[in-house]
Amino acid sequence: MSEVVLKLSGIVRSFHQGRADLQVLKGAEIEVKSGEIVAMVGPSGAGKSTLLHIAGLLEKPDAGQVMLAGQDATLLNDDKRTAIRRASMGFVYQYHHLLPEFSALENVVLPQMIAGVSKAKASLRARELLGRMGLSGRETHRPGQLSGGEQQRVAICRALANRPKLLLADEPTGNLDPATADIVFAELLSLVREQGLAALIATHNPDLAARMDRRVRLKDGALVPA
């Protein structure tokens, strides 16, 4: 039986705008199980990024509960939230956010070493992932020497380096041309399925959303089937 890796219950989040409060999330709820890839769609400004930040413990909701692998993470202090992110989560953003002074290999090695993995083991894992993404010949290149698609492939490898239980992705191919986006997304889905992760992926692209296991729409602050 698949494990519920992420469960959001009654998530509420508001932001102050001048003298008014803008309520972005109004009781949003979702469960994502291991081995399941869920597409989250909705217009710009609907709150997709905010919901991903809350799911990833980067932001606290005004109300509601965040459960990760059965643990209530809602009221944990910042150190414990950071520890959960490091051990159990991978993040992929629209922009790759690679460290420009380090090679592709080093960008995938570093998060593993921060998590306590030896450099030798981290390098093996990094080479395996980069090879899986077709980047074996680009390991020593810095981000500035890589194409946009290659940079995003490295970012995906970095997100998966510590074998997370949950992958959160925010428009992971949004900065790529359609042909490159299609290839990179196919590689991302293949790796996620291969490793049996739970994944919640925000996208504006209906073709990409259709390739995932399930689709939800963020509408009027709540998640509904898409």
C-alpha positions as CSV (number, residue, x, y, z in Angstrom):
1,M,0.0,0.0,0.0
2,S,1.4,3.4,-1.0
3,E,2.4,5.7,1.8
4,V,0.8,9.2,2.1
5,V,3.9,11.3,1.9
6,L,2.3,14.8,1.9
7,K,-1.0,15.7,3.4
8,L,-2.2,19.3,3.6
9,S,-5.4,20.0,5.5
10,G,-7.3,23.2,5.7
11,I,-4.4,25.4,4.6
12,V,-5.2,29.1,4.9
13,R,-2.8,31.9,3.9
14,S,-3.3,35.6,3.6
15,F,-1.1,38.5,2.6
16,H,-1.3,42.2,3.6
17,Q,-1.8,44.6,0.7
18,G,-2.0,48.2,1.9
19,R,-5.0,48.3,4.3
20,A,-6.5,45.1,3.0
21,D,-5.8,41.4,3.4
22,L,-5.6,39.2,0.3
23,Q,-6.6,35.7,1.1
24,V,-4.8,33.4,-1.3
25,L,-5.4,30.0,0.2
26,K,-8.8,29.2,1.7
27,G,-8.7,25.8,3.2
28,A,-6.7,24.0,0.5
29,E,-6.3,20.2,1.0
30,I,-4.5,17.5,-0.8
31,E,-2.8,14.1,-0.3
32,V,0.1,12.9,-2.4
33,K,1.3,9.3,-2.1
34,S,4.6,7.6,-2.8
35,G,4.9,6.8,-6.5
36,E,2.3,9.4,-7.4
37,I,3.0,12.4,-9.6
38,V,0.3,15.2,-9.2
39,A,0.0,18.2,-11.5
40,M,-1.2,21.4,-9.9
41,V,-2.6,23.9,-12.4
42,G,-4.2,27.3,-12.2
43,P,-3.8,30.9,-13.4
44,S,-0.9,33.1,-12.3
45,G,-1.5,34.6,-9.0
46,A,-3.8,31.8,-7.8
47,G,-1.3,30.8,-5.1
48,K,0.4,27.7,-6.5
49,S,3.9,28.9,-5.4
50,T,2.6,29.8,-2.0
51,L,1.1,26.4,-1.6
52,L,4.4,24.7,-2.7
53,H,6.3,26.9,-0.2
54,I,4.0,25.8,2.6
55,A,4.2,22.1,1.6
56,G,8.0,22.5,1.5
57,L,8.1,24.1,5.0
58,L,9.5,27.3,3.6
59,E,6.5,29.3,4.7
60,K,4.0,28.8,7.5
61,P,0.2,28.8,6.9
62,D,-2.1,31.1,8.9
63,A,-4.1,28.0,9.7
64,G,-4.2,24.3,8.7
65,Q,-1.9,21.3,9.0
66,V,1.1,20.1,7.1
67,M,1.8,16.3,7.5
68,L,4.9,14.8,6.0
69,A,5.3,11.0,6.1
70,G,2.9,10.9,9.0
71,Q,4.7,13.6,11.0
72,D,2.9,16.9,11.8
73,A,5.4,19.5,10.7
74,T,3.1,22.5,11.2
75,L,4.4,23.7,14.6
76,L,8.0,22.6,14.4
77,N,10.8,25.1,15.0
78,D,12.9,26.3,12.1
79,D,15.8,24.0,12.8
80,K,13.6,20.9,12.7
81,R,11.8,22.1,9.6
82,T,15.2,22.6,7.9
83,A,16.2,19.1,8.9
84,I,13.1,17.6,7.3
85,R,13.6,19.6,4.1
86,R,17.2,18.4,3.9
87,A,16.4,14.7,4.6
88,S,13.0,14.3,2.8
89,M,12.5,16.9,0.1
90,G,13.8,17.9,-3.2
91,F,12.9,21.2,-4.9
92,V,13.0,22.2,-8.6
93,Y,12.2,25.8,-9.6
94,Q,11.5,27.6,-12.9
95,Y,15.1,29.0,-12.7
96,H,17.8,26.5,-11.9
97,H,19.5,28.5,-9.1
98,L,22.8,26.6,-9.6
99,L,26.0,27.8,-7.9
100,P,27.8,29.5,-10.8
101,E,31.3,29.0,-9.4
102,F,30.9,25.2,-9.1
103,S,30.8,22.5,-11.8
104,A,27.7,20.5,-12.7
105,L,29.1,17.6,-10.6
106,E,29.9,19.8,-7.6
107,N,26.4,21.3,-7.7
108,V,25.0,17.8,-7.2
109,V,27.7,16.7,-4.7
110,L,27.4,19.7,-2.3
111,P,23.8,19.1,-1.0
112,Q,24.8,15.5,-0.2
113,M,27.9,16.5,1.7
114,I,25.8,19.1,3.7
115,A,23.6,16.1,4.6
116,G,26.6,14.2,5.9
117,V,27.4,12.0,2.9
118,S,31.1,11.4,2.2
119,K,32.6,13.1,-0.9
120,A,33.3,9.8,-2.5
121,K,29.7,8.5,-2.1
122,A,28.3,11.9,-3.1
123,S,30.4,11.9,-6.3
124,L,29.2,8.4,-7.2
125,R,25.6,9.4,-6.7
126,A,26.1,12.7,-8.7
127,R,27.7,10.9,-11.6
128,E,24.9,8.3,-11.7
129,L,22.2,11.0,-11.8
130,L,24.0,13.2,-14.3
131,G,24.6,10.2,-16.5
132,R,20.9,9.3,-16.3
133,M,20.1,12.8,-17.5
134,G,22.6,12.5,-20.4
135,L,25.2,14.8,-18.9
136,S,28.1,12.5,-18.4
137,G,30.3,14.6,-20.7
138,R,29.3,17.8,-19.1
139,E,30.2,17.1,-15.4
140,T,33.1,19.5,-15.2
141,H,31.3,22.4,-16.9
142,R,30.1,25.3,-14.9
143,P,26.5,26.5,-15.3
144,G,27.6,29.4,-17.6
145,Q,29.0,26.8,-20.0
146,L,25.8,24.8,-20.1
147,S,22.6,25.4,-22.2
148,G,19.3,26.2,-20.4
149,G,18.1,22.6,-20.8
150,E,21.4,21.2,-19.4
151,Q,21.3,23.6,-16.4
152,Q,17.7,22.5,-15.6
153,R,18.8,18.9,-15.8
154,V,21.6,19.6,-13.3
155,A,19.0,21.3,-11.0
156,I,16.8,18.1,-11.2
157,C,19.8,15.9,-10.3
158,R,20.5,18.2,-7.4
159,A,16.9,17.9,-6.2
160,L,17.0,14.1,-6.3
161,A,20.6,13.7,-4.9
162,N,19.6,13.0,-1.3
163,R,16.9,10.5,-2.3
164,P,14.0,12.6,-1.0
165,K,10.5,11.1,-0.4
166,L,8.9,14.2,-1.8
167,L,9.6,16.3,-4.9
168,L,8.1,19.8,-5.2
169,A,8.5,21.5,-8.5
170,D,7.4,25.0,-9.6
171,E,7.1,25.4,-13.4
172,P,10.3,23.2,-13.8
173,T,10.5,23.7,-17.5
174,G,8.9,27.2,-17.7
175,N,12.1,28.8,-18.9
176,L,12.8,26.4,-21.7
177,D,11.7,26.3,-25.3
178,P,8.9,23.8,-26.0
179,A,11.1,21.1,-27.6
180,T,13.7,21.2,-24.8
181,A,10.9,21.4,-22.2
182,D,9.3,18.2,-23.5
183,I,12.6,16.3,-23.3
184,V,13.6,17.6,-19.9
185,F,10.2,16.9,-18.5
186,A,10.2,13.4,-19.8
187,E,13.5,12.8,-18.1
188,L,12.2,14.2,-14.9
189,L,9.1,12.0,-14.9
190,S,11.2,9.0,-15.7
191,L,13.5,9.6,-12.8
192,V,10.7,10.3,-10.3
193,R,8.8,7.2,-11.3
194,E,12.0,5.1,-11.2
195,Q,12.7,6.2,-7.6
196,G,9.1,5.9,-6.4
197,L,8.8,9.5,-5.1
198,A,5.7,11.5,-4.3
199,A,5.7,14.6,-6.5
200,L,3.6,17.8,-6.7
201,I,4.4,19.8,-9.8
202,A,2.9,23.2,-10.6
203,T,2.7,23.9,-14.3
204,H,0.8,26.1,-16.8
205,N,1.4,23.6,-19.6
206,P,-1.7,21.4,-20.2
207,D,0.3,18.9,-22.2
208,L,2.8,18.4,-19.4
209,A,0.0,18.2,-16.8
210,A,-1.8,15.5,-18.9
211,R,1.3,13.3,-18.6
212,M,1.1,13.1,-14.8
213,D,-0.9,10.6,-12.8
214,R,-3.5,13.1,-11.4
215,R,-4.4,16.8,-11.9
216,V,-5.7,19.3,-9.4
217,R,-6.6,22.9,-10.0
218,L,-6.1,25.7,-7.5
219,K,-9.3,27.7,-7.8
220,D,-10.7,30.3,-5.4
221,G,-8.1,29.3,-2.8
222,A,-9.0,25.6,-2.8
223,L,-7.7,22.5,-4.7
224,V,-10.3,20.8,-6.9
225,P,-9.9,18.0,-9.4
226,A,-8.9,19.3,-12.8
